[in-house]
């Protein structure tokens, strides 16, 4: 996750420079986008990874420049489609950079290109792509991404990736159609691995006994319970620090989960 943070800072810096650069005289935004598309296509044919990463930074600048213009919807859709195409190249460096870029754009139209990567992977490279897509999914926060993220939480054998999906779901506060379900499903999956309480007088040598999944269940519980309170606080507007208190509260309000959401200040 640290690598992505460094890359995001670089993107932000270069975007600021590009945005500050004046447009060529007489060249419209549409024309510059078309020129940019041609460059990206050429670099893709050449398999020029470094050039494609720079192209993605320029894409962000053009995307921001389009905001508020009469052609914003059309231009931004073209740019999103272009970034989406780069998520399909074989070069994982470019793929992950493209997935990061979709999150930086933060547009609902990016969801369709993130969704294919939101699934449990067994191989390390797949998990890296999933982690990038999950972080970007949190920035896009589109309804279509809720179910895939929940599946990652529930099924991923990489618990750091599953925990990242919990964090991402915490950013879906504005998805009012699905946010109660997110609370319900996250509580459900945590309870499935909740450690059993030690029997009275029994010295377990630990603070808890692993749940039904044994050691894996214990590791999963630790990974997910660590991030759950912050994610649910962000999702609902509550301020509850303890995972046990959260699970108890969800059980108490199970028939009216909507009451857990603190109204946002106008």
Secondary structure, 3 states (H helix, E strand, C coil): CHHHHHHHHHHHHHHHHHHHCCCCCCCCHHHHHHHHHHHHHHHHHHCCHHHHHHHHHHHHHHHHHHCCCCCHHHHHHHHHHHHHHHCCCCCHHHHHHHHHHHHHHCCHHHHHHHHCCCCCCCCHHHHHHHHHHHHHHHHHCCHHHHHHHHHHHHHCCCHHHHHHHHHHHCCCCCCCCCHHHHHHHHHHHHHCCCCECCCCCCCCCCCCECCCCHHHHHHHHHHHHHHHHHHHHHHHCCCCCCHHHHHHHHHHCCCCHHHHCCCCCC
